[in-house]
Amino acid sequence: MTRFLVTGASGLLGLNFSLRVGSEHQVVGVVNQQVLYQAPFPTVQVDLSEKGAVETLIKQTHPDVVLHCAALANVDTCELEPERAFRVNAELPGELAAACKRENIKLLHISTDAVFDGQKGAYSETDAPQPINTYARTKLAGERAVQDTNPDAIIARVNFYGWSLTGRRSLAEIFYTNLSSNQTMRGFTDVFFCQFYVDQLTEILLQMVKKKLKGLYHTTSPESLSKHHFGKMIAEQFGLNAGLLIPSSWQEAGLKAVRSPNLTLDSRKLSRDLEMTLPGQKEGVRLFYSAFCAGLPKRICEMGRSSA
Ligand SMILES: NC(=O)c1ccc[n+]([C@@H]2O[C@H](COP(=O)([O-])OP(=O)(O)OC[C@H]3O[C@@H](n4cnc5c(N)ncnc54)[C@H](OP(=O)(O)O)[C@@H]3O)[C@@H](O)[C@H]2O)c1
């Protein structure tokens, strides 16, 4: 049994990871503004951006592994609040990396495919990042702070979807919500990505820890899809009307922050080092649907609400 400290435990990845892993391993989740109600694992409420908070948390909990998911992960919020984005996404990971190194704790730091500008696609770990917005620039600075401070840490560049507290955190949920209420929705035909369903990602992160990997890994599905294609797969899996999806370009959507059109990553280094074939998109969508049938969205949503 491994003792995990999971930051961002109220977020999409942190919460799903903790729910999935909490029955086999010991998990303590760190939340900030969003308290969790009736979570099946203990939580602590800490604003990690406050001076000394990381140090105190690590000393008090002393886990075997820290999974660092906490971030200012909304691209548009990062454009509006660049200083906060820098503090949370760039400085905080470096502080955590230093504390983990001092205490001999394994750090698994979560980064993003968005460190690339998306002009080329199929990026490998040796390609030079070219971040194009505040979110990406601050996340890249966070990676570098971890790398410089704690070379034994794992840095996983990810992209994923799943069921979240708000029901709006991932594109898959938004497709489901709109299509199931018969609303039309744009699906970008010119934005490509390689996302995992969050439980697929959780299993892979566990394997990475077990295999004692270190350094930078592209931790995404080996299959890429356009957002429009992904929407069609969701519609088909849930038996919804795919005709409600309007094929369109991201450039017509009036987004605040510039997007990268081709964020496909080459994950062969990870596949080689884990000695396994990484799972594909169809399997992910099937698992997303199975979780829905098992009542996970409702269960998660209730954790975000006080019953009082
Ligand atoms: N979602 C994606 O598809 C995607 C894609 C690529 C990379 N990533 C990366 O994956 C990681 C997890 O993303 P996510 O989508 O799960 O994030 P999310 O749902 O937006 O959740 C962010 C989490 O960070 C916590 N947090 C923010 N500021 C904090 C602070 N000052 N102190 C303590 N906790 C703080 C939030 O806590 P409260 O809500 O309690 O305030 C929340 O639990 C991030 O590093 C993100 O950059 C995500």
The ligand as an SDF file (V2000), in Angstrom:
LIG
                    3D

 48 52  0  0  0  0  0  0  0  0999 V2000
   -8.2830   19.0080  -17.8340 N   0  0  0  0  0  0  0  0  0  0  0  0
   -7.4490   18.7150  -18.8360 C   0  0  0  0  0  0  0  0  0  0  0  0
   -7.8300   18.2100  -19.8700 O   0  0  0  0  0  0  0  0  0  0  0  0
   -5.9830   18.9840  -18.6990 C   0  0  0  0  0  0  0  0  0  0  0  0
   -5.2190   18.9280  -19.8680 C   0  0  0  0  0  0  0  0  0  0  0  0
   -3.8560   19.0570  -19.7710 C   0  0  0  0  0  0  0  0  0  0  0  0
   -3.2630   19.2380  -18.5250 C   0  0  0  0  0  0  0  0  0  0  0  0
   -4.0280   19.3420  -17.4130 N   0  0  0  0  0  0  0  0  0  0  0  0
   -3.3540   19.5110  -16.1240 C   0  0  0  0  0  0  0  0  0  0  0  0
   -3.8320   18.5090  -15.2630 O   0  0  0  0  0  0  0  0  0  0  0  0
   -3.8370   18.9910  -13.9060 C   0  0  0  0  0  0  0  0  0  0  0  0
   -5.2120   18.7840  -13.2800 C   0  0  0  0  0  0  0  0  0  0  0  0
   -6.1520   19.4690  -14.0770 O   0  0  0  0  0  0  0  0  0  0  0  0
   -7.7160   19.4340  -13.7410 P   0  0  0  0  0  0  0  0  0  0  0  0
   -8.4290   19.6200  -15.0220 O   0  0  0  0  0  0  0  0  0  0  0  0
   -8.0030   18.2590  -12.8830 O   0  0  0  0  0  0  0  0  0  0  0  0
   -7.8360   20.7800  -12.8900 O   0  0  0  0  0  0  0  0  0  0  0  0
   -9.1460   21.4650  -12.2820 P   0  0  0  0  0  0  0  0  0  0  0  0
  -10.3210   20.5680  -12.4270 O   0  0  0  0  0  0  0  0  0  0  0  0
   -9.2150   22.8440  -12.8410 O   0  0  0  0  0  0  0  0  0  0  0  0
   -8.7570   21.5600  -10.7470 O   0  0  0  0  0  0  0  0  0  0  0  0
   -7.7230   22.3700  -10.3040 C   0  0  0  0  0  0  0  0  0  0  0  0
   -7.4300   22.0070   -8.8860 C   0  0  0  0  0  0  0  0  0  0  0  0
   -6.3600   22.8350   -8.4060 O   0  0  0  0  0  0  0  0  0  0  0  0
   -6.7060   23.2930   -7.1200 C   0  0  0  0  0  0  0  0  0  0  0  0
   -6.0310   24.5500   -6.8330 N   0  0  0  0  0  0  0  0  0  0  0  0
   -5.9860   25.6730   -7.5890 C   0  0  0  0  0  0  0  0  0  0  0  0
   -5.3140   26.6470   -6.9480 N   0  0  0  0  0  0  0  0  0  0  0  0
   -4.9260   26.1230   -5.7490 C   0  0  0  0  0  0  0  0  0  0  0  0
   -4.2260   26.6430   -4.6340 C   0  0  0  0  0  0  0  0  0  0  0  0
   -3.7990   27.9100   -4.6120 N   0  0  0  0  0  0  0  0  0  0  0  0
   -4.0190   25.8190   -3.5690 N   0  0  0  0  0  0  0  0  0  0  0  0
   -4.4590   24.5450   -3.5650 C   0  0  0  0  0  0  0  0  0  0  0  0
   -5.1370   23.9960   -4.5990 N   0  0  0  0  0  0  0  0  0  0  0  0
   -5.3780   24.7830   -5.6810 C   0  0  0  0  0  0  0  0  0  0  0  0
   -8.2080   23.4670   -7.1700 C   0  0  0  0  0  0  0  0  0  0  0  0
   -8.7300   23.5160   -5.8390 O   0  0  0  0  0  0  0  0  0  0  0  0
  -10.1750   24.2060   -5.4590 P   0  0  0  0  0  0  0  0  0  0  0  0
  -11.0860   23.9290   -6.6340 O   0  0  0  0  0  0  0  0  0  0  0  0
  -10.5740   23.4770   -4.2300 O   0  0  0  0  0  0  0  0  0  0  0  0
   -9.9260   25.6360   -5.2780 O   0  0  0  0  0  0  0  0  0  0  0  0
   -8.6050   22.2200   -7.9380 C   0  0  0  0  0  0  0  0  0  0  0  0
   -8.6980   21.1180   -7.0560 O   0  0  0  0  0  0  0  0  0  0  0  0
   -3.3980   20.4560  -13.9870 C   0  0  0  0  0  0  0  0  0  0  0  0
   -2.0310   20.5130  -13.7290 O   0  0  0  0  0  0  0  0  0  0  0  0
   -3.6460   20.8340  -15.4280 C   0  0  0  0  0  0  0  0  0  0  0  0
   -2.7710   21.8460  -15.8470 O   0  0  0  0  0  0  0  0  0  0  0  0
   -5.3810   19.2470  -17.4770 C   0  0  0  0  0  0  0  0  0  0  0  0
  1  2  1  0
  2  3  2  0
  2  4  1  0
  4  5  1  0
  4 48  2  0
  5  6  2  0
  6  7  1  0
  7  8  2  0
  8  9  1  0
  8 48  1  0
  9 10  1  0
  9 46  1  0
 10 11  1  0
 11 12  1  0
 11 44  1  0
 12 13  1  0
 13 14  1  0
 14 15  2  0
 14 16  1  0
 14 17  1  0
 17 18  1  0
 18 19  2  0
 18 20  1  0
 18 21  1  0
 21 22  1  0
 22 23  1  0
 23 24  1  0
 23 42  1  0
 24 25  1  0
 25 26  1  0
 25 36  1  0
 26 27  1  0
 26 35  1  0
 27 28  2  0
 28 29  1  0
 29 30  1  0
 29 35  2  0
 30 31  1  0
 30 32  2  0
 32 33  1  0
 33 34  2  0
 34 35  1  0
 36 37  1  0
 36 42  1  0
 37 38  1  0
 38 39  2  0
 38 40  1  0
 38 41  1  0
 42 43  1  0
 44 45  1  0
 44 46  1  0
 46 47  1  0
M  CHG  2   8   1  16  -1
M  END
$$$$
